[in-house]
């Protein structure tokens, strides 16, 4: 693999975050290009089975965000 054409060390934190977002979007738009390991596939199947069987506890998004805010204080 060659070195990147950009010097990450010279980028501001905001520029780095934008780069991360751009990279993530490029991966997210084509999930089929990211193969899962067998262990990852088994874990996803297990969690889906729990959800389908009504065995998993869910948390509303607003509560998750509040918990994260509380942890960062």
CHARMM internal coordinates of N, CA and C (Angstrom, degrees):
IC EDIT
DIST 1 N 1 CA 1.4494
DIST 1 CA 1 C 1.5234
ANGL 1 N 1 CA 1 C 108.49
DIST 1 C 2 N 1.3072
ANGL 1 CA 1 C 2 N 116.96
DIHE 1 N 1 CA 1 C 2 N 135.75
DIST 2 N 2 CA 1.4601
ANGL 1 C 2 N 2 CA 120.93
DIHE 1 CA 1 C 2 N 2 CA -179.83
DIST 2 CA 2 C 1.5183
ANGL 2 N 2 CA 2 C 110.91
DIHE 1 C 2 N 2 CA 2 C -84.44
DIST 2 C 3 N 1.3225
ANGL 2 CA 2 C 3 N 116.00
DIHE 2 N 2 CA 2 C 3 N 165.59
DIST 3 N 3 CA 1.4611
ANGL 2 C 3 N 3 CA 121.47
DIHE 2 CA 2 C 3 N 3 CA 177.97
DIST 3 CA 3 C 1.5229
ANGL 3 N 3 CA 3 C 109.73
DIHE 2 C 3 N 3 CA 3 C -70.85
DIST 3 C 4 N 1.3490
ANGL 3 CA 3 C 4 N 116.80
DIHE 3 N 3 CA 3 C 4 N 148.01
DIST 4 N 4 CA 1.4628
ANGL 3 C 4 N 4 CA 118.29
DIHE 3 CA 3 C 4 N 4 CA 178.99
DIST 4 CA 4 C 1.5200
ANGL 4 N 4 CA 4 C 111.47
DIHE 3 C 4 N 4 CA 4 C -65.64
DIST 4 C 5 N 1.3204
ANGL 4 CA 4 C 5 N 115.39
DIHE 4 N 4 CA 4 C 5 N 153.60
DIST 5 N 5 CA 1.4644
ANGL 4 C 5 N 5 CA 121.06
DIHE 4 CA 4 C 5 N 5 CA -179.10
DIST 5 CA 5 C 1.5143
ANGL 5 N 5 CA 5 C 111.86
DIHE 4 C 5 N 5 CA 5 C -77.13
DIST 5 C 6 N 1.3262
ANGL 5 CA 5 C 6 N 117.64
DIHE 5 N 5 CA 5 C 6 N -9.48
DIST 6 N 6 CA 1.4534
ANGL 5 C 6 N 6 CA 121.00
DIHE 5 CA 5 C 6 N 6 CA 179.39
DIST 6 CA 6 C 1.5247
ANGL 6 N 6 CA 6 C 109.59
DIHE 5 C 6 N 6 CA 6 C -112.84
DIST 6 C 7 N 1.3189
ANGL 6 CA 6 C 7 N 115.92
DIHE 6 N 6 CA 6 C 7 N 151.45
DIST 7 N 7 CA 1.4600
ANGL 6 C 7 N 7 CA 120.74
DIHE 6 CA 6 C 7 N 7 CA 177.78
DIST 7 CA 7 C 1.5252
ANGL 7 N 7 CA 7 C 108.12
DIHE 6 C 7 N 7 CA 7 C -97.89
DIST 7 C 8 N 1.2984
ANGL 7 CA 7 C 8 N 116.05
DIHE 7 N 7 CA 7 C 8 N 99.33
DIST 8 N 8 CA 1.4568
ANGL 7 C 8 N 8 CA 122.02
DIHE 7 CA 7 C 8 N 8 CA -175.79
DIST 8 CA 8 C 1.5234
ANGL 8 N 8 CA 8 C 111.37
DIHE 7 C 8 N 8 CA 8 C -59.94
DIST 8 C 9 N 1.3053
ANGL 8 CA 8 C 9 N 117.02
DIHE 8 N 8 CA 8 C 9 N -35.19
DIST 9 N 9 CA 1.4588
ANGL 8 C 9 N 9 CA 120.74
DIHE 8 CA 8 C 9 N 9 CA -178.45
DIST 9 CA 9 C 1.5307
ANGL 9 N 9 CA 9 C 112.70
DIHE 8 C 9 N 9 CA 9 C -63.17
DIST 9 C 10 N 1.3097
ANGL 9 CA 9 C 10 N 117.25
DIHE 9 N 9 CA 9 C 10 N -23.92
DIST 10 N 10 CA 1.4584
ANGL 9 C 10 N 10 CA 121.05
DIHE 9 CA 9 C 10 N 10 CA 179.93
DIST 10 CA 10 C 1.5266
ANGL 10 N 10 CA 10 C 112.81
DIHE 9 C 10 N 10 CA 10 C -89.82
DIST 10 C 11 N 1.3284
ANGL 10 CA 10 C 11 N 116.60
DIHE 10 N 10 CA 10 C 11 N -4.10
DIST 11 N 11 CA 1.4619
ANGL 10 C 11 N 11 CA 120.94
DIHE 10 CA 10 C 11 N 11 CA -178.28
DIST 11 CA 11 C 1.5189
ANGL 11 N 11 CA 11 C 110.70
DIHE 10 C 11 N 11 CA 11 C -84.84
DIST 11 C 12 N 1.3305
ANGL 11 CA 11 C 12 N 115.78
DIHE 11 N 11 CA 11 C 12 N 146.82
DIST 12 N 12 CA 1.4619
ANGL 11 C 12 N 12 CA 120.49
DIHE 11 CA 11 C 12 N 12 CA 174.90
DIST 12 CA 12 C 1.5293
ANGL 12 N 12 CA 12 C 108.13
DIHE 11 C 12 N 12 CA 12 C -74.34
DIST 12 C 13 N 1.3413
ANGL 12 CA 12 C 13 N 116.97
DIHE 12 N 12 CA 12 C 13 N 162.66
DIST 13 N 13 CA 1.4676
ANGL 12 C 13 N 13 CA 118.76
DIHE 12 CA 12 C 13 N 13 CA 176.47
DIST 13 CA 13 C 1.5338
ANGL 13 N 13 CA 13 C 112.44
DIHE 12 C 13 N 13 CA 13 C -56.66
DIST 13 C 14 N 1.3224
ANGL 13 CA 13 C 14 N 116.95
DIHE 13 N 13 CA 13 C 14 N -38.76
DIST 14 N 14 CA 1.4671
ANGL 13 C 14 N 14 CA 119.84
DIHE 13 CA 13 C 14 N 14 CA 179.37
DIST 14 CA 14 C 1.5279
ANGL 14 N 14 CA 14 C 111.09
DIHE 13 C 14 N 14 CA 14 C -64.10
DIST 14 C 15 N 1.3290
ANGL 14 CA 14 C 15 N 116.70
DIHE 14 N 14 CA 14 C 15 N -40.99
DIST 15 N 15 CA 1.4665
ANGL 14 C 15 N 15 CA 119.97
DIHE 14 CA 14 C 15 N 15 CA 178.30
DIST 15 CA 15 C 1.5199
ANGL 15 N 15 CA 15 C 110.63
DIHE 14 C 15 N 15 CA 15 C -65.51
DIST 15 C 16 N 1.3135
ANGL 15 CA 15 C 16 N 116.84
DIHE 15 N 15 CA 15 C 16 N -38.81
DIST 16 N 16 CA 1.4735
ANGL 15 C 16 N 16 CA 120.53
DIHE 15 CA 15 C 16 N 16 CA 178.32
DIST 16 CA 16 C 1.5244
ANGL 16 N 16 CA 16 C 110.49
DIHE 15 C 16 N 16 CA 16 C -63.74
DIST 16 C 17 N 1.3323
ANGL 16 CA 16 C 17 N 116.30
DIHE 16 N 16 CA 16 C 17 N -42.51
DIST 17 N 17 CA 1.4658
ANGL 16 C 17 N 17 CA 119.24
DIHE 16 CA 16 C 17 N 17 CA 178.30
DIST 17 CA 17 C 1.5212
ANGL 17 N 17 CA 17 C 111.60
DIHE 16 C 17 N 17 CA 17 C -62.42
DIST 17 C 18 N 1.3248
ANGL 17 CA 17 C 18 N 117.25
DIHE 17 N 17 CA 17 C 18 N -41.58
DIST 18 N 18 CA 1.4708
ANGL 17 C 18 N 18 CA 120.09
DIHE 17 CA 17 C 18 N 18 CA 177.30
DIST 18 CA 18 C 1.5308
ANGL 18 N 18 CA 18 C 110.63
DIHE 17 C 18 N 18 CA 18 C -62.19
DIST 18 C 19 N 1.3306
ANGL 18 CA 18 C 19 N 116.43
DIHE 18 N 18 CA 18 C 19 N -38.71
DIST 19 N 19 CA 1.4596
ANGL 18 C 19 N 19 CA 120.26
DIHE 18 CA 18 C 19 N 19 CA 177.77
DIST 19 CA 19 C 1.5294
ANGL 19 N 19 CA 19 C 110.62
DIHE 18 C 19 N 19 CA 19 C -64.58
DIST 19 C 20 N 1.3241
ANGL 19 CA 19 C 20 N 116.59
DIHE 19 N 19 CA 19 C 20 N -43.63
DIST 20 N 20 CA 1.4647
ANGL 19 C 20 N 20 CA 120.37
DIHE 19 CA 19 C 20 N 20 CA 177.72
DIST 20 CA 20 C 1.5246
ANGL 20 N 20 CA 20 C 110.13
DIHE 19 C 20 N 20 CA 20 C -59.56
DIST 20 C 21 N 1.3269
ANGL 20 CA 20 C 21 N 116.49
DIHE 20 N 20 CA 20 C 21 N -45.31
DIST 21 N 21 CA 1.4634
ANGL 20 C 21 N 21 CA 120.50
DIHE 20 CA 20 C 21 N 21 CA 179.39
DIST 21 CA 21 C 1.5258
ANGL 21 N 21 CA 21 C 110.96
DIHE 20 C 21 N 21 CA 21 C -60.36
DIST 21 C 22 N 1.3246
ANGL 21 CA 21 C 22 N 116.30
DIHE 21 N 21 CA 21 C 22 N -42.63
DIST 22 N 22 CA 1.4682
ANGL 21 C 22 N 22 CA 119.91
DIHE 21 CA 21 C 22 N 22 CA -179.96
DIST 22 CA 22 C 1.5284
ANGL 22 N 22 CA 22 C 110.67
DIHE 21 C 22 N 22 CA 22 C -64.60
DIST 22 C 23 N 1.3295
ANGL 22 CA 22 C 23 N 116.79
DIHE 22 N 22 CA 22 C 23 N -42.37
DIST 23 N 23 CA 1.4645
ANGL 22 C 23 N 23 CA 120.71
DIHE 22 CA 22 C 23 N 23 CA 177.95
DIST 23 CA 23 C 1.5242
ANGL 23 N 23 CA 23 C 110.99
DIHE 22 C 23 N 23 CA 23 C -63.30
DIST 23 C 24 N 1.3384
ANGL 23 CA 23 C 24 N 115.84
DIHE 23 N 23 CA 23 C 24 N -45.00
DIST 24 N 24 CA 1.4638
ANGL 23 C 24 N 24 CA 119.72
DIHE 23 CA 23 C 24 N 24 CA 179.95
DIST 24 CA 24 C 1.5260
ANGL 24 N 24 CA 24 C 110.70
DIHE 23 C 24 N 24 CA 24 C -60.72
DIST 24 C 25 N 1.3176
ANGL 24 CA 24 C 25 N 117.27
DIHE 24 N 24 CA 24 C 25 N -45.91
DIST 25 N 25 CA 1.4661
ANGL 24 C 25 N 25 CA 120.94
DIHE 24 CA 24 C 25 N 25 CA 179.83
DIST 25 CA 25 C 1.5236
ANGL 25 N 25 CA 25 C 110.83
DIHE 24 C 25 N 25 CA 25 C -60.46
DIST 25 C 26 N 1.3301
ANGL 25 CA 25 C 26 N 116.91
DIHE 25 N 25 CA 25 C 26 N -38.60
DIST 26 N 26 CA 1.4647
ANGL 25 C 26 N 26 CA 119.47
DIHE 25 CA 25 C 26 N 26 CA -179.62
DIST 26 CA 26 C 1.5302
ANGL 26 N 26 CA 26 C 110.95
DIHE 25 C 26 N 26 CA 26 C -66.54
DIST 26 C 27 N 1.3330
ANGL 26 CA 26 C 27 N 117.26
DIHE 26 N 26 CA 26 C 27 N -32.10
DIST 27 N 27 CA 1.4635
ANGL 26 C 27 N 27 CA 120.80
DIHE 26 CA 26 C 27 N 27 CA 177.07
DIST 27 CA 27 C 1.5248
ANGL 27 N 27 CA 27 C 111.03
DIHE 26 C 27 N 27 CA 27 C -79.33
DIST 27 C 28 N 1.3268
ANGL 27 CA 27 C 28 N 116.79
DIHE 27 N 27 CA 27 C 28 N -41.70
DIST 28 N 28 CA 1.4533
ANGL 27 C 28 N 28 CA 122.12
DIHE 27 CA 27 C 28 N 28 CA -177.06
DIST 28 CA 28 C 1.5323
ANGL 28 N 28 CA 28 C 111.91
DIHE 27 C 28 N 28 CA 28 C -64.24
DIST 28 C 29 N 1.3055
ANGL 28 CA 28 C 29 N 116.32
DIHE 28 N 28 CA 28 C 29 N -31.49
DIST 29 N 29 CA 1.4644
ANGL 28 C 29 N 29 CA 119.59
DIHE 28 CA 28 C 29 N 29 CA -177.36
DIST 29 CA 29 C 1.5273
ANGL 29 N 29 CA 29 C 112.26
DIHE 28 C 29 N 29 CA 29 C -71.14
DIST 29 C 30 N 1.3367
ANGL 29 CA 29 C 30 N 116.93
DIHE 29 N 29 CA 29 C 30 N -17.40
DIST 30 N 30 CA 1.4712
ANGL 29 C 30 N 30 CA 120.58
DIHE 29 CA 29 C 30 N 30 CA 179.46
DIST 30 CA 30 C 1.5273
ANGL 30 N 30 CA 30 C 109.83
DIHE 29 C 30 N 30 CA 30 C -136.74
DIST 30 C 31 N 1.3411
ANGL 30 CA 30 C 31 N 118.05
DIHE 30 N 30 CA 30 C 31 N 68.80
DIST 31 N 31 CA 1.4662
ANGL 30 C 31 N 31 CA 120.67
DIHE 30 CA 30 C 31 N 31 CA -175.87
DIST 31 CA 31 C 1.5251
ANGL 31 N 31 CA 31 C 113.68
DIHE 30 C 31 N 31 CA 31 C -61.71
DIST 31 C 32 N 1.3055
ANGL 31 CA 31 C 32 N 116.30
DIHE 31 N 31 CA 31 C 32 N -23.82
DIST 32 N 32 CA 1.4698
ANGL 31 C 32 N 32 CA 118.99
DIHE 31 CA 31 C 32 N 32 CA -179.60
DIST 32 CA 32 C 1.5284
ANGL 32 N 32 CA 32 C 112.73
DIHE 31 C 32 N 32 CA 32 C -65.71
DIST 32 C 33 N 1.3236
ANGL 32 CA 32 C 33 N 117.09
DIHE 32 N 32 CA 32 C 33 N -15.75
DIST 33 N 33 CA 1.4688
ANGL 32 C 33 N 33 CA 120.00
DIHE 32 CA 32 C 33 N 33 CA 179.69
DIST 33 CA 33 C 1.5331
ANGL 33 N 33 CA 33 C 112.26
DIHE 32 C 33 N 33 CA 33 C -83.42
DIST 33 C 34 N 1.3335
ANGL 33 CA 33 C 34 N 116.70
DIHE 33 N 33 CA 33 C 34 N -6.63
DIST 34 N 34 CA 1.4613
ANGL 33 C 34 N 34 CA 121.13
DIHE 33 CA 33 C 34 N 34 CA 179.58
DIST 34 CA 34 C 1.5297
ANGL 34 N 34 CA 34 C 109.16
DIHE 33 C 34 N 34 CA 34 C -109.75
DIST 34 C 35 N 1.3114
ANGL 34 CA 34 C 35 N 117.02
DIHE 34 N 34 CA 34 C 35 N 92.30
DIST 35 N 35 CA 1.4642
ANGL 34 C 35 N 35 CA 118.89
DIHE 34 CA 34 C 35 N 35 CA -177.34
DIST 35 CA 35 C 1.5298
ANGL 35 N 35 CA 35 C 111.33
DIHE 34 C 35 N 35 CA 35 C -68.06
DIST 35 C 36 N 1.3332
ANGL 35 CA 35 C 36 N 115.38
DIHE 35 N 35 CA 35 C 36 N 145.65
DIST 36 N 36 CA 1.4573
ANGL 35 C 36 N 36 CA 121.36
DIHE 35 CA 35 C 36 N 36 CA 175.96
DIST 36 CA 36 C 1.5201
ANGL 36 N 36 CA 36 C 109.86
DIHE 35 C 36 N 36 CA 36 C -90.87
DIST 36 C 37 N 1.3296
ANGL 36 CA 36 C 37 N 115.16
DIHE 36 N 36 CA 36 C 37 N 148.42
DIST 37 N 37 CA 1.4662
ANGL 36 C 37 N 37 CA 118.41
DIHE 36 CA 36 C 37 N 37 CA 171.40
DIST 37 CA 37 C 1.5242
ANGL 37 N 37 CA 37 C 107.24
DIHE 36 C 37 N 37 CA 37 C -75.20
DIST 37 C 38 N 1.2999
ANGL 37 CA 37 C 38 N 116.13
DIHE 37 N 37 CA 37 C 38 N 165.86
DIST 38 N 38 CA 1.4598
ANGL 37 C 38 N 38 CA 119.55
DIHE 37 CA 37 C 38 N 38 CA 178.07
DIST 38 CA 38 C 1.5306
ANGL 38 N 38 CA 38 C 110.61
DIHE 37 C 38 N 38 CA 38 C -62.25
DIST 38 C 39 N 1.3257
ANGL 38 CA 38 C 39 N 117.33
DIHE 38 N 38 CA 38 C 39 N -39.25
DIST 39 N 39 CA 1.4662
ANGL 38 C 39 N 39 CA 120.85
DIHE 38 CA 38 C 39 N 39 CA 178.56
DIST 39 CA 39 C 1.5294
ANGL 39 N 39 CA 39 C 111.36
DIHE 38 C 39 N 39 CA 39 C -63.28
DIST 39 C 40 N 1.3226
ANGL 39 CA 39 C 40 N 117.43
DIHE 39 N 39 CA 39 C 40 N -40.76
DIST 40 N 40 CA 1.4661
ANGL 39 C 40 N 40 CA 120.92
DIHE 39 CA 39 C 40 N 40 CA 178.07
DIST 40 CA 40 C 1.5260
ANGL 40 N 40 CA 40 C 110.60
DIHE 39 C 40 N 40 CA 40 C -64.73
DIST 40 C 41 N 1.3196
ANGL 40 CA 40 C 41 N 116.36
DIHE 40 N 40 CA 40 C 41 N -42.87
DIST 41 N 41 CA 1.4716
ANGL 40 C 41 N 41 CA 120.71
DIHE 40 CA 40 C 41 N 41 CA -179.97
DIST 41 CA 41 C 1.5305
ANGL 41 N 41 CA 41 C 110.17
DIHE 40 C 41 N 41 CA 41 C -63.29
DIST 41 C 42 N 1.3343
ANGL 41 CA 41 C 42 N 117.07
DIHE 41 N 41 CA 41 C 42 N -42.91
DIST 42 N 42 CA 1.4662
ANGL 41 C 42 N 42 CA 120.72
DIHE 41 CA 41 C 42 N 42 CA 179.00
DIST 42 CA 42 C 1.5292
ANGL 42 N 42 CA 42 C 111.45
DIHE 41 C 42 N 42 CA 42 C -62.98
DIST 42 C 43 N 1.3354
ANGL 42 CA 42 C 43 N 116.99
DIHE 42 N 42 CA 42 C 43 N -41.65
DIST 43 N 43 CA 1.4562
ANGL 42 C 43 N 43 CA 120.51
DIHE 42 CA 42 C 43 N 43 CA 179.61
DIST 43 CA 43 C 1.5262
ANGL 43 N 43 CA 43 C 110.89
DIHE 42 C 43 N 43 CA 43 C -65.91
DIST 43 C 44 N 1.3190
ANGL 43 CA 43 C 44 N 117.42
DIHE 43 N 43 CA 43 C 44 N -42.44
DIST 44 N 44 CA 1.4638
ANGL 43 C 44 N 44 CA 120.49
DIHE 43 CA 43 C 44 N 44 CA 177.07
DIST 44 CA 44 C 1.5285
ANGL 44 N 44 CA 44 C 110.94
DIHE 43 C 44 N 44 CA 44 C -61.98
DIST 44 C 45 N 1.3187
ANGL 44 CA 44 C 45 N 116.38
DIHE 44 N 44 CA 44 C 45 N -43.05
DIST 45 N 45 CA 1.4661
ANGL 44 C 45 N 45 CA 119.82
DIHE 44 CA 44 C 45 N 45 CA 178.19
DIST 45 CA 45 C 1.5295
ANGL 45 N 45 CA 45 C 111.02
DIHE 44 C 45 N 45 CA 45 C -62.34
DIST 45 C 46 N 1.3389
ANGL 45 CA 45 C 46 N 116.78
DIHE 45 N 45 CA 45 C 46 N -41.13
DIST 46 N 46 CA 1.4604
ANGL 45 C 46 N 46 CA 121.22
DIHE 45 CA 45 C 46 N 46 CA 179.42
DIST 46 CA 46 C 1.5249
ANGL 46 N 46 CA 46 C 110.12
DIHE 45 C 46 N 46 CA 46 C -61.74
DIST 46 C 47 N 1.3325
ANGL 46 CA 46 C 47 N 116.60
DIHE 46 N 46 CA 46 C 47 N -45.82
DIST 47 N 47 CA 1.4678
ANGL 46 C 47 N 47 CA 120.46
DIHE 46 CA 46 C 47 N 47 CA -179.41
DIST 47 CA 47 C 1.5241
ANGL 47 N 47 CA 47 C 111.91
DIHE 46 C 47 N 47 CA 47 C -66.14
DIST 47 C 48 N 1.3235
ANGL 47 CA 47 C 48 N 116.57
DIHE 47 N 47 CA 47 C 48 N -39.99
DIST 48 N 48 CA 1.4654
ANGL 47 C 48 N 48 CA 119.43
DIHE 47 CA 47 C 48 N 48 CA 177.04
DIST 48 CA 48 C 1.5259
ANGL 48 N 48 CA 48 C 111.15
DIHE 47 C 48 N 48 CA 48 C -63.26
DIST 48 C 49 N 1.3336
ANGL 48 CA 48 C 49 N 116.38
DIHE 48 N 48 CA 48 C 49 N -40.34
DIST 49 N 49 CA 1.4622
ANGL 48 C 49 N 49 CA 120.21
DIHE 48 CA 48 C 49 N 49 CA 177.39
DIST 49 CA 49 C 1.5306
ANGL 49 N 49 CA 49 C 110.56
DIHE 48 C 49 N 49 CA 49 C -61.56
DIST 49 C 50 N 1.3429
ANGL 49 CA 49 C 50 N 116.99
DIHE 49 N 49 CA 49 C 50 N -41.80
DIST 50 N 50 CA 1.4680
ANGL 49 C 50 N 50 CA 120.92
DIHE 49 CA 49 C 50 N 50 CA 177.25
DIST 50 CA 50 C 1.5238
ANGL 50 N 50 CA 50 C 111.17
DIHE 49 C 50 N 50 CA 50 C -60.91
DIST 50 C 51 N 1.3231
ANGL 50 CA 50 C 51 N 115.83
DIHE 50 N 50 CA 50 C 51 N -44.65
DIST 51 N 51 CA 1.4631
ANGL 50 C 51 N 51 CA 119.70
DIHE 50 CA 50 C 51 N 51 CA 179.63
DIST 51 CA 51 C 1.5230
ANGL 51 N 51 CA 51 C 111.19
DIHE 50 C 51 N 51 CA 51 C -63.92
DIST 51 C 52 N 1.3241
ANGL 51 CA 51 C 52 N 115.82
DIHE 51 N 51 CA 51 C 52 N -46.67
DIST 52 N 52 CA 1.4645
ANGL 51 C 52 N 52 CA 120.28
DIHE 51 CA 51 C 52 N 52 CA -179.19
DIST 52 CA 52 C 1.5269
ANGL 52 N 52 CA 52 C 111.55
DIHE 51 C 52 N 52 CA 52 C -62.83
DIST 52 C 53 N 1.3340
ANGL 52 CA 52 C 53 N 116.67
DIHE 52 N 52 CA 52 C 53 N -31.93
DIST 53 N 53 CA 1.4579
ANGL 52 C 53 N 53 CA 121.06
DIHE 52 CA 52 C 53 N 53 CA -179.64
DIST 53 CA 53 C 1.5170
ANGL 53 N 53 CA 53 C 113.79
DIHE 52 C 53 N 53 CA 53 C -87.09
DIST 53 C 54 N 1.3260
ANGL 53 CA 53 C 54 N 116.61
DIHE 53 N 53 CA 53 C 54 N 0.41
DIST 54 N 54 CA 1.4603
ANGL 53 C 54 N 54 CA 120.48
DIHE 53 CA 53 C 54 N 54 CA 179.54
DIST 54 CA 54 C 1.5191
ANGL 54 N 54 CA 54 C 113.26
DIHE 53 C 54 N 54 CA 54 C 72.72
DIST 54 C 55 N 1.3272
ANGL 54 CA 54 C 55 N 117.30
DIHE 54 N 54 CA 54 C 55 N 20.10
DIST 55 N 55 CA 1.4643
ANGL 54 C 55 N 55 CA 121.47
DIHE 54 CA 54 C 55 N 55 CA -176.29
DIST 55 CA 55 C 1.5264
ANGL 55 N 55 CA 55 C 113.51
DIHE 54 C 55 N 55 CA 55 C -91.43
DIST 55 C 56 N 1.3074
ANGL 55 CA 55 C 56 N 117.25
DIHE 55 N 55 CA 55 C 56 N -13.67
DIST 56 N 56 CA 1.4636
ANGL 55 C 56 N 56 CA 118.87
DIHE 55 CA 55 C 56 N 56 CA -175.06
DIST 56 CA 56 C 1.5190
ANGL 56 N 56 CA 56 C 110.54
DIHE 55 C 56 N 56 CA 56 C -96.92
DIST 56 C 57 N 1.3249
ANGL 56 CA 56 C 57 N 115.01
DIHE 56 N 56 CA 56 C 57 N 145.68
DIST 57 N 57 CA 1.4541
ANGL 56 C 57 N 57 CA 121.44
DIHE 56 CA 56 C 57 N 57 CA 177.44
DIST 57 CA 57 C 1.5198
ANGL 57 N 57 CA 57 C 107.71
DIHE 56 C 57 N 57 CA 57 C -93.79
DIST 57 C 58 N 1.3025
ANGL 57 CA 57 C 58 N 116.81
DIHE 57 N 57 CA 57 C 58 N 130.01
DIST 58 N 58 CA 1.4595
ANGL 57 C 58 N 58 CA 120.72
DIHE 57 CA 57 C 58 N 58 CA 177.48
DIST 58 CA 58 C 1.5183
ANGL 58 N 58 CA 58 C 109.88
DIHE 57 C 58 N 58 CA 58 C -106.43
DIST 58 C 59 N 1.3237
ANGL 58 CA 58 C 59 N 115.15
DIHE 58 N 58 CA 58 C 59 N 156.31
DIST 59 N 59 CA 1.4564
ANGL 58 C 59 N 59 CA 121.91
DIHE 58 CA 58 C 59 N 59 CA 179.83
DIST 59 CA 59 C 1.5198
ANGL 59 N 59 CA 59 C 107.34
DIHE 58 C 59 N 59 CA 59 C -124.62
DIST 59 C 60 N 1.3301
ANGL 59 CA 59 C 60 N 117.47
DIHE 59 N 59 CA 59 C 60 N 130.46
DIST 60 N 60 CA 1.4716
ANGL 59 C 60 N 60 CA 119.45
DIHE 59 CA 59 C 60 N 60 CA 178.36
DIST 60 CA 60 C 1.5304
ANGL 60 N 60 CA 60 C 110.98
DIHE 59 C 60 N 60 CA 60 C -59.94
DIST 60 C 61 N 1.3249
ANGL 60 CA 60 C 61 N 116.51
DIHE 60 N 60 CA 60 C 61 N 144.90
DIST 61 N 61 CA 1.4632
ANGL 60 C 61 N 61 CA 122.41
DIHE 60 CA 60 C 61 N 61 CA -177.44
DIST 61 CA 61 C 1.5214
ANGL 61 N 61 CA 61 C 111.87
DIHE 60 C 61 N 61 CA 61 C -55.53
DIST 61 C 62 N 1.3315
ANGL 61 CA 61 C 62 N 117.59
DIHE 61 N 61 CA 61 C 62 N -40.19
DIST 62 N 62 CA 1.4659
ANGL 61 C 62 N 62 CA 120.36
DIHE 61 CA 61 C 62 N 62 CA 179.93
DIST 62 CA 62 C 1.5249
ANGL 62 N 62 CA 62 C 111.17
DIHE 61 C 62 N 62 CA 62 C -60.42
DIST 62 C 63 N 1.3172
ANGL 62 CA 62 C 63 N 116.55
DIHE 62 N 62 CA 62 C 63 N -38.09
DIST 63 N 63 CA 1.4664
ANGL 62 C 63 N 63 CA 119.99
DIHE 62 CA 62 C 63 N 63 CA 178.42
DIST 63 CA 63 C 1.5279
ANGL 63 N 63 CA 63 C 111.16
DIHE 62 C 63 N 63 CA 63 C -68.54
DIST 63 C 64 N 1.3039
ANGL 63 CA 63 C 64 N 116.88
DIHE 63 N 63 CA 63 C 64 N -39.71
DIST 64 N 64 CA 1.4667
ANGL 63 C 64 N 64 CA 120.74
DIHE 63 CA 63 C 64 N 64 CA 177.45
DIST 64 CA 64 C 1.5286
ANGL 64 N 64 CA 64 C 109.89
DIHE 63 C 64 N 64 CA 64 C -60.78
DIST 64 C 65 N 1.3267
ANGL 64 CA 64 C 65 N 116.50
DIHE 64 N 64 CA 64 C 65 N -47.22
DIST 65 N 65 CA 1.4693
ANGL 64 C 65 N 65 CA 119.93
DIHE 64 CA 64 C 65 N 65 CA 179.42
DIST 65 CA 65 C 1.5241
ANGL 65 N 65 CA 65 C 111.18
DIHE 64 C 65 N 65 CA 65 C -60.41
DIST 65 C 66 N 1.3417
ANGL 65 CA 65 C 66 N 117.03
DIHE 65 N 65 CA 65 C 66 N -41.06
DIST 66 N 66 CA 1.4602
ANGL 65 C 66 N 66 CA 119.71
DIHE 65 CA 65 C 66 N 66 CA -179.90
DIST 66 CA 66 C 1.5251
ANGL 66 N 66 CA 66 C 111.30
DIHE 65 C 66 N 66 CA 66 C -65.49
DIST 66 C 67 N 1.3187
ANGL 66 CA 66 C 67 N 116.69
DIHE 66 N 66 CA 66 C 67 N -40.12
DIST 67 N 67 CA 1.4725
ANGL 66 C 67 N 67 CA 120.04
DIHE 66 CA 66 C 67 N 67 CA 177.35
DIST 67 CA 67 C 1.5260
ANGL 67 N 67 CA 67 C 110.88
DIHE 66 C 67 N 67 CA 67 C -61.38
DIST 67 C 68 N 1.3122
ANGL 67 CA 67 C 68 N 116.95
DIHE 67 N 67 CA 67 C 68 N -41.13
DIST 68 N 68 CA 1.4623
ANGL 67 C 68 N 68 CA 120.29
DIHE 67 CA 67 C 68 N 68 CA 178.32
DIST 68 CA 68 C 1.5267
ANGL 68 N 68 CA 68 C 111.52
DIHE 67 C 68 N 68 CA 68 C -65.27
DIST 68 C 69 N 1.3218
ANGL 68 CA 68 C 69 N 115.88
DIHE 68 N 68 CA 68 C 69 N -40.86
DIST 69 N 69 CA 1.4727
ANGL 68 C 69 N 69 CA 119.39
DIHE 68 CA 68 C 69 N 69 CA 177.71
DIST 69 CA 69 C 1.5249
ANGL 69 N 69 CA 69 C 110.39
DIHE 68 C 69 N 69 CA 69 C -62.86
DIST 69 C 70 N 1.3253
ANGL 69 CA 69 C 70 N 116.69
DIHE 69 N 69 CA 69 C 70 N -43.32
DIST 70 N 70 CA 1.4606
ANGL 69 C 70 N 70 CA 121.37
DIHE 69 CA 69 C 70 N 70 CA -179.54
DIST 70 CA 70 C 1.5312
ANGL 70 N 70 CA 70 C 111.46
DIHE 69 C 70 N 70 CA 70 C -61.96
DIST 70 C 71 N 1.3195
ANGL 70 CA 70 C 71 N 116.92
DIHE 70 N 70 CA 70 C 71 N -36.91
DIST 71 N 71 CA 1.4634
ANGL 70 C 71 N 71 CA 120.94
DIHE 70 CA 70 C 71 N 71 CA -179.31
DIST 71 CA 71 C 1.5226
ANGL 71 N 71 CA 71 C 112.18
DIHE 70 C 71 N 71 CA 71 C -70.50
DIST 71 C 72 N 1.3114
ANGL 71 CA 71 C 72 N 116.34
DIHE 71 N 71 CA 71 C 72 N -28.78
DIST 72 N 72 CA 1.4699
ANGL 71 C 72 N 72 CA 119.61
DIHE 71 CA 71 C 72 N 72 CA -175.66
DIST 72 CA 72 C 1.5260
ANGL 72 N 72 CA 72 C 112.77
DIHE 71 C 72 N 72 CA 72 C -84.63
DIST 72 C 73 N 1.3137
ANGL 72 CA 72 C 73 N 117.50
DIHE 72 N 72 CA 72 C 73 N -5.29
DIST 73 N 73 CA 1.4761
ANGL 72 C 73 N 73 CA 120.34
DIHE 72 CA 72 C 73 N 73 CA -179.47
DIST 73 CA 73 C 1.5037
ANGL 73 N 73 CA 73 C 111.85
DIHE 72 C 73 N 73 CA 73 C -84.78
END
COOR INIT
IC SEED 1 N 1 CA 1 C
IC BUILD
